[in-house]
Amino acid sequence: MAGEGAATERAKGGSGAPTERTRLRRFPEQGSHERAALEAVLDAGFLCHLGVVVDGWPMVVPTTYGRAGDRLYVHGSVASQSLRRARSNPVCVTVTHLDGIVLARSVFNEAANYRAAMIYGEAQALRDPDEKLVALRAISEQVLPGQWDYARAPTAAELAQTTVVVLGLAEASVKVRAGPPDDGDGPDGLLSLWAGELPARMVYGPARPAPGLDSSIALPPHVRDWLDHPTPPPGHDRLG
Ligand SMILES: Cc1cc2nc3c(=O)[nH]c(=O)nc-3n(C[C@H](O)[C@H](O)[C@H](O)COP(=O)(O)OP(=O)(O)OC[C@H]3O[C@@H](n4cnc5c(N)ncnc54)[C@H](O)[C@@H]3O)c2cc1C
């Protein structure tokens, strides 16, 4: 998208100066490196794309993640090809929050408002069952706070069937676009065409009980709280 929004993009790194990889080539003057910006993007969601190289080809897999301190955890089946490839290999994890569509007078200047993070590093597989439990708890709590303590804990056999990889946050960048289209001040601003933003957010609907669920089992408080939360973080509006 050519009009990705030069005026309003902000690029921030994860934890220190940018590396050659995380230095933004576009609008580098608007970049900075703030750990808080990275944490804000990571903590506002739980879906990422894990990019690995498989036999010389990129493979980019959507999956859930959890952050605990300066560690990002991704988990899956021991049979997961992407997780097998991720172990002890370079990976790139991307997290994206869509905040809106930006409609300009010209197609050229159409854009999206977003908060995004990219993290590079070498992923390591966790072997210690206690460490795996910490990681799985982080992922579960990131998806829905309170669910870890509510649901049955993983058994030793389930832990053995689960691969967990961890990635540090040292080499990371954040990029944010916010605001209206950029073409208001140019010649296109004189066109009689509507331009502006369509804010977007993720919305949860009312809970649907599982088929056959005993009707005496009520929605647990942590799920109700999650749905009723009055001030969800950006990108996480919940409906009761
Ligand atoms: C929802 C969404 C829609 C987008 N649509 C478009 C589009 O249609 N066209 C378009 O050109 N761009 C779009 N972008 C921006 C796009 O992600 C890239 O930032 C941009 O294309 C520059 O890419 P590049 O290959 O030149 O990367 P470079 O700027 O060369 O990347 C260098 C380094 O900068 C950092 N970086 C780059 N982009 C990001 C990012 N988005 N988030 C975090 N770190 C980043 C990384 O560390 C990367 O290794 C979109 C972004 C989002 C989130």
The ligand as a Tripos MOL2 file, in Angstrom:
@<TRIPOS>MOLECULE
LIG
   53    58     1     0     0
SMALL
NO_CHARGES

@<TRIPOS>ATOM
      1 C1         -2.1660   -4.3160    8.9190 C.3       1 LIG1
      2 C2         -0.9760   -3.7990    8.1100 C.ar      1 LIG1
      3 C3         -1.1260   -3.4920    6.7910 C.ar      1 LIG1
      4 C4         -0.0530   -3.0010    6.0480 C.ar      1 LIG1
      5 N1         -0.2070   -2.7640    4.7290 N.ar      1 LIG1
      6 C5          0.8470   -2.4130    3.9870 C.ar      1 LIG1
      7 C6          0.7600   -2.3120    2.5680 C.ar      1 LIG1
      8 O1         -0.2880   -2.5720    1.9710 O.2       1 LIG1
      9 N2          1.8500   -1.9410    1.8740 N.ar      1 LIG1
     10 C7          3.0420   -1.6750    2.5020 C.ar      1 LIG1
     11 O2          4.0060   -1.3160    1.8300 O.2       1 LIG1
     12 N3          3.1620   -1.7730    3.8210 N.ar      1 LIG1
     13 C8          2.1090   -2.1510    4.5780 C.ar      1 LIG1
     14 N4          2.2440   -2.3020    5.9190 N.ar      1 LIG1
     15 C9          3.5370   -1.9550    6.5100 C.3       1 LIG1
     16 C10         4.4910   -3.1340    6.3920 C.3       1 LIG1
     17 O3          4.2960   -3.9760    7.5270 O.3       1 LIG1
     18 C11         5.9630   -2.7160    6.3880 C.3       1 LIG1
     19 O4          6.2580   -1.9540    7.5200 O.3       1 LIG1
     20 C12         6.3530   -1.9030    5.1570 C.3       1 LIG1
     21 O5          5.8200   -2.4960    3.9970 O.3       1 LIG1
     22 C13         7.8560   -1.7980    5.0340 C.3       1 LIG1
     23 O6          8.3110   -3.1010    4.7040 O.3       1 LIG1
     24 P1          9.7640   -3.3730    4.1900 P.3       1 LIG1
     25 O7          9.7450   -4.7130    3.5910 O.co2     1 LIG1
     26 O8         10.2900   -2.2420    3.3930 O.co2     1 LIG1
     27 O9         10.5330   -3.4890    5.5880 O.3       1 LIG1
     28 P2         11.7450   -2.6690    6.1360 P.3       1 LIG1
     29 O10        11.2990   -1.3190    6.5520 O.co2     1 LIG1
     30 O11        12.9220   -2.8150    5.2560 O.co2     1 LIG1
     31 O12        11.9790   -3.5630    7.4380 O.3       1 LIG1
     32 C14        13.1830   -3.4340    8.1770 C.3       1 LIG1
     33 C15        12.8720   -3.7820    9.5940 C.3       1 LIG1
     34 O13        11.9290   -2.8290   10.1080 O.3       1 LIG1
     35 C16        11.0560   -3.4640   11.0140 C.3       1 LIG1
     36 N5          9.6730   -3.4050   10.5170 N.ar      1 LIG1
     37 C17         9.2380   -3.2160    9.2630 C.ar      1 LIG1
     38 N6          7.9060   -3.2370    9.1980 N.ar      1 LIG1
     39 C18         7.4820   -3.4540   10.4550 C.ar      1 LIG1
     40 C19         6.2090   -3.6010   11.0050 C.ar      1 LIG1
     41 N7          5.0660   -3.5040   10.2660 N.pl3     1 LIG1
     42 N8          6.1070   -3.8340   12.3400 N.ar      1 LIG1
     43 C20         7.2280   -3.9260   13.1060 C.ar      1 LIG1
     44 N9          8.4700   -3.7900   12.6150 N.ar      1 LIG1
     45 C21         8.5900   -3.5620   11.3090 C.ar      1 LIG1
     46 C22        11.5220   -4.9200   11.1040 C.3       1 LIG1
     47 O14        12.4010   -5.0650   12.1780 O.3       1 LIG1
     48 C23        12.2160   -5.1310    9.7910 C.3       1 LIG1
     49 O15        13.1450   -6.1790    9.8460 O.3       1 LIG1
     50 C24         1.2030   -2.8010    6.6640 C.ar      1 LIG1
     51 C25         1.3360   -3.1210    8.0230 C.ar      1 LIG1
     52 C26         0.2800   -3.6420    8.7280 C.ar      1 LIG1
     53 C27         0.5000   -4.0320   10.1580 C.3       1 LIG1
@<TRIPOS>BOND
     1     1     2 1
     2     2     3 ar
     3     2    52 ar
     4     3     4 ar
     5     4     5 ar
     6     4    50 ar
     7     5     6 ar
     8     6     7 ar
     9     6    13 1
    10     7     8 2
    11     7     9 ar
    12     9    10 ar
    13    10    11 2
    14    10    12 ar
    15    12    13 ar
    16    13    14 ar
    17    14    15 1
    18    14    50 ar
    19    15    16 1
    20    16    17 1
    21    16    18 1
    22    18    19 1
    23    18    20 1
    24    20    21 1
    25    20    22 1
    26    22    23 1
    27    23    24 1
    28    24    25 2
    29    24    26 1
    30    24    27 1
    31    27    28 1
    32    28    29 2
    33    28    30 1
    34    28    31 1
    35    31    32 1
    36    32    33 1
    37    33    34 1
    38    33    48 1
    39    34    35 1
    40    35    36 1
    41    35    46 1
    42    36    37 ar
    43    36    45 ar
    44    37    38 ar
    45    38    39 ar
    46    39    40 ar
    47    39    45 ar
    48    40    41 1
    49    40    42 ar
    50    42    43 ar
    51    43    44 ar
    52    44    45 ar
    53    46    47 1
    54    46    48 1
    55    48    49 1
    56    50    51 ar
    57    51    52 ar
    58    52    53 1
@<TRIPOS>SUBSTRUCTURE
     1 LIG1         1 GROUP 0 **** ****
